[in-house]
Amino acid sequence: MGKVVKLSAKVAPKFPLKRAQSKKEDNHEKHGQLSIFQQPEGEGKVVNLSSNLSPFQEAMMFDEKDSAKAQDLYLKAIESGDNVSDSFCNLGILKFQQDQKPEAIDCFTKALKHEPRHFEAHYNLANLYLEVENLALAKVHYEVAAQLDPSYPDVYYNLGVVYGLDNDFDNAQKALEKYIEIAPEEEVLEAKELLLSMKLSTSR
């Protein structure tokens, strides 16, 4: 019988919540309006960029520096039908940062109601469920997220942790090996240590 692997704080799960970016075409450029990344022609010309932005784009601008303003703008975006799933997802992150976990879960769930294959909402939900030790739901959402974006490394690290906590060491090792394969070399040390620990323990 394999020995249970204890996950220490040193190899703790990674919990970076992932903001959603707008996946829609920039209608402002399509209609000849100035992109927020485009420099105005001519010198000394003052352009009010905010007037050209949608509520979701404005919310993204305020997201890291003014959460209250961003929250209001995400709600405005939802009411106007502007990137509804992305707005709910990012609003959920703000709720999580305010230690309002039930409200955060509600926002991520509403994002999925509007877009069932929304990668960031699945990934963020999985992170929250892992944090509150609901392994079954965390596993489901990580597995869906891995199918939606197989190139995102942290999904596999966290999924490996979930499998490990659930004593499913075969799948835990496969997930960690996938993480090591696709993650940047400088970020894989903890995963290698955890993988080695699992292999040594289960081989006894």
N, C-alpha and C positions, 0 to 999 in steps of 0.2 A: 504493500500500500504506500502510495506516495506521501511524502511529508508536506504538510501545508506550508506554503510560502507566505511569510509575513511581509507585507509591504510597509517599509519604513518611511519616515518623513523625507529621508534623503532621496527616495525614488517615488515621491508622491505624484498623483495624477496631475496632468497639466490641465488648467482650467481657463485658458484664454477664450473669452466669448468673442464671437466673430460678427462684426457689423456687416450688414447687407449693403451693397452698392447698387445703384440703379442699373437694372439690366435693360431698360428701355432705351430706344433711340432718343438722342437729345433733340427734341422738337424745336428748341430755340435755334440751334444751328441750321436745322432743316428749313426754317423760315427766315433765315438770313440774319438772325439776331446774334449778338456777340457771345461766344463761349466764355465761361469763367476762366478758362486756361489760355485764351487768346488775347494777345496784346492789341490795343487799339492802334489804328494807323495814325501817323502824324504825331508830332510832339506837343505836349502841353494839353492834350485832350483829356477831359475828365469824363469818365463813364461810370454811371451808377450800376454796378454789376448786380446788386441785389434785386433791382427791378426786373431783371431778365431771368431770374431764377424761379423755379417751381417751389412750392412749399417743402417738398422733400429735399430738394437741393439746398434750400436755405437751412433746413434742419441739420443737414450734414455739416454745413459750415459752422454751426453753433455747437455741434454735438460734444466736442472735447473741451470747449471753453465756457459754455453756458448751458448746463443741462436743463434748466427751467425753460429757457427760450426754445431749446431744441425740442423739449417735450411738447410744448404748445404747438410748434410747427409740425411735428409728426402727427399730432392729432388733427391739425388742419389739413395735412396731406391725406389722411385717412378719410376725413369728411368729404374731401373733394375728389376722391378716387385716384389720387396721385401716388403710384407705387405703394399700394395698400399693404401688401405682404412685407415688403422691405421696411415700411414705416412701423408696422406692428413689431417686427423683429428688433429693430433698433430701439424702439420704445421699451421693449422687454429688457434690453441691456441696461437702459437707464434705471428701470425699476429694480433690477438686480443690484446695481451700484448703490441704490438707496436702501438696500436690505429689505426690499419688498418682494420676497421670493414667490409667494402665491400670485401676486399681480404680474410678475415677470413670466411665470409659467402660462398664465392666462393670455398674455400678449403673444408669446411664441405659438401657442395653440391656435390663436386667431389668425396668425400669419399662415399656418398650415391649412386652416379652413379655406382661405382664399387661394392658396397655392400649395397643394399637398406635397409637391416635390421641391419645396423650398429648402435648399441645403443648409443655410445658416440657421434657420429655425429648428431643424432637426438636430443639428450639432449643438446648439445652445441649450435646447431642452435636455439633451443627453447629459451635458455638463451639469445642469442643475439637478437632475435626478441622481447622478453619481454623487454629487455633493451631499444630498440628503439620504444617500445609501439605498436608493430604490434601484437595485441592480437590474431588475427585469426590464423596467422601462428605459433605463440608461442604455442597456444593450440593444434594445429594439431601435432606438433612435440613432445610435452610433452605426449600427449595421445598415440602416437606410441611408445615412449620410455617406458612408463609405461607398455605397452603390452610386449615389448621385455625383460624388466627386472623388474618384479613386486616387487623385493626385494630392490630396490634402493630408500631410503627414500626421498631424496631431490626432486625427480621427483614429488612426491605428494604435498610437500610443495609449490613448485613453481606453480604446476598446480592449487592448491587451490587459490593462489594469482591471477592467470590469470582468473579463474572463478569469483573470487570476484570482480576484476576490470571490468569484463564484466557483473556484476550484476546477475550472475547465482549462487545464494547463496546455493541452494540445493546441486549442484555438488561441490561447494567450500567447504562446510562442510564435504561432504563425502571424498574428497581428503585430507583435513586436519586431519580428524579422522583416515584415513589410515596411514598418516605420523606419527601421535602420536602412533599408534599401533606398528609400525615397527622401528621407530627411537630410538636411545639410549635415556634413560630417562633424561640424563643431557642436551639434546638438544631440548626438546619439549616445553619448557616454552613459547617461543614466539608463537608457533603454538596454544597452549592452550589459550593464551590471545586473539589471533586473532579469534579463533573459538568461544570463549565466546562472543566477541564483535559482531560477525555476528549473533549468536543465539539471543542475547538480542535485536539487532536492528530489525531483521526480525520478532520477536514475537510481536512487537508493532503494 
